[in-house]
Amino acid sequence: VSQPGLLEKLWARLAPGGRLVANAVTLQAEQAVLTFYQTHGGTLRRLAVSRLVPVGTSFERWDSLAPVTQLCAEKA
């Protein structure tokens, strides 16, 4: 989600029975997703992933990646 009003424009063009899925990483994109969700409903998920990275020569730790907020909405 990168343009203001993009989700609304896509929703207007979506045929009944269609599904809109949007992923957000930035606060601005997340706000757009939340605003859309408050109006149209759907399902929100937050996905968080970590990967194992080396620390020095003999240790490892988990390094968290940026969480992704996902909206999934079906048009009636």
C-alpha positions in Angstrom: 0.0 0.0 0.0 1.8 3.1 -1.2 -0.7 5.6 -2.4 -3.5 7.3 -0.4 -6.9 5.9 -1.5 -5.3 3.0 -3.4 -7.2 0.3 -1.4 -10.6 2.1 -2.0 -9.9 2.3 -5.7 -9.0 -1.4 -5.9 -12.1 -2.3 -3.8 -14.3 -0.3 -6.2 -13.0 -2.2 -9.2 -13.2 -5.6 -7.5 -16.0 -7.9 -8.6 -18.4 -9.4 -6.0 -16.8 -12.5 -4.6 -13.3 -11.1 -5.2 -10.6 -11.0 -2.5 -8.4 -8.1 -1.7 -5.1 -8.9 0.1 -2.8 -6.1 1.2 0.5 -6.3 3.1 1.9 -3.3 5.1 5.3 -2.8 6.7 5.5 1.0 7.3 3.3 2.8 9.8 1.7 4.8 6.9 0.8 1.7 5.0 -0.5 0.0 8.2 -2.7 3.1 8.9 -4.2 2.7 5.4 -4.9 -0.9 6.0 -6.5 -0.2 9.4 -8.7 2.5 8.0 -9.9 0.2 5.2 -10.5 -2.6 7.7 -12.6 -0.3 9.9 -14.8 0.5 6.9 -15.0 -2.8 5.0 -14.0 -5.4 7.6 -12.0 -8.5 6.7 -9.3 -10.3 8.6 -6.1 -8.7 10.0 -2.9 -10.7 10.7 0.5 -9.6 11.9 3.3 -11.9 10.8 6.7 -11.8 12.4 9.7 -13.8 11.3 13.2 -14.2 12.8 16.3 -15.6 11.3 19.3 -17.2 12.9 22.5 -15.0 12.6 26.0 -15.6 13.8 27.4 -13.7 16.7 31.2 -13.8 16.7 32.7 -17.1 15.8 30.9 -19.6 18.0 27.5 -18.2 18.9 24.2 -17.5 17.2 21.1 -15.4 18.0 17.7 -14.7 16.5 17.4 -11.5 14.5 13.9 -10.2 14.1 12.7 -8.9 10.7 10.1 -6.2 10.3 6.6 -7.5 11.1 4.1 -7.5 8.2 0.5 -6.5 8.8 -1.8 -8.3 6.3 -5.4 -7.5 5.4 -7.6 -10.0 3.6 -11.1 -8.9 2.7 -13.8 -10.6 0.4 -16.3 -8.4 -1.4 -19.9 -9.6 -1.0 
